[in-house]
Amino acid sequence: MLALAWWQQQLPTRLKGAVERDELERCLQLGSQLAALRQLNAHEQALLAECLRQQAQRSWEQQRWRAALDQQRGLVLRSANPAMEERQLQAWRDLIRQRTLELYQQGEAREALNLLQLSGETRYPSGQQLHSALAENWAANRYAFSNAREAAGGENWWVALDQLNQLDHPWWQQQAMTLRERVESEAAALQQANSPKDSHGEKKMRTVPDLLLDAAVRHHLSEGLSDWLAFEQACAELGGQVIEEGPESSCRR
């Protein structure tokens, strides 16, 4: 008991020293030990919160995304100003989401999905929805491209063109550019030969996939935006623009 009492008396000084020496892990360890022995006073709570804040920032700078976000969540619970810490948490989560969408739009689907998983965002509904939407959209584009190549190989130009028109991802559209030129040329030749079918080869804006748009809208609704603002921001985030068609509005790119 005497040893325990002596250690309890030593802990506040040791905790302060760990903070001053920037010994983050030691700071958290000592803070947890002291909290297990008695309730921390306001000064001690502030020391522990500052230690956790620095550790979260360091983890973020080292691209240890999951650790940084989890440490920041812990800080929300410990801080005397949880609203400020919550804003920082949401800012980091938004950066993860933005980077995920940037990677995906660039055609780096695997890296985008890995980022969601490594950051731990797939543990939460919004992250799960985005992960599923991206994976399903990528698979659909890959399937349509494969079908288009197979149809073109069999000179089924109308089928090939229909499959090419289902590509709604910029990277896959780029991959299919040479194939599309060939298919559209063959379809045009058939049309000139009085084919009853329309080539549907005109280049026009395509609707942003519902899966991606819905996931993005739900995310922004969870942030407190109105339905319309959530729709506008989600559309812009996915590289589209809002098209008003009478009472209806769509997101196209």
Number of C-alpha atoms within 10 A of each C-alpha: 6 7 8 10 10 10 15 16 12 12 15 18 11 16 23 18 14 21 19 13 10 14 14 21 14 17 25 20 14 20 24 13 15 20 15 10 12 9 10 16 9 10 11 17 17 15 20 25 23 18 24 23 21 17 21 26 17 15 17 18 11 10 12 15 23 19 19 25 23 15 20 27 18 16 23 21 13 17 20 14 11 14 11 11 20 17 12 16 20 15 12 17 17 13 11 18 22 14 15 23 22 17 17 22 18 13 17 14 19 14 13 23 21 14 21 22 17 13 21 17 21 19 11 9 13 18 21 16 19 26 22 17 20 23 17 14 18 20 12 16 20 15 14 20 23 16 18 28 22 14 19 20 11 11 14 16 24 21 18 26 25 17 19 25 19 16 23 21 21 15 17 19 18 13 11 17 12 10 19 22 12 14 26 19 15 19 24 18 13 17 14 10 9 9 12 9 10 11 20 14 17 8 7 9 12 16 16 20 16 12 15 22 21 18 21 23 22 19 21 19 16 11 11 10 15 13 12 11 14 20 23 18 17 25 23 14 15 21 15 20 19 17 13 10 8 6 5 7 11 16 23 19 18
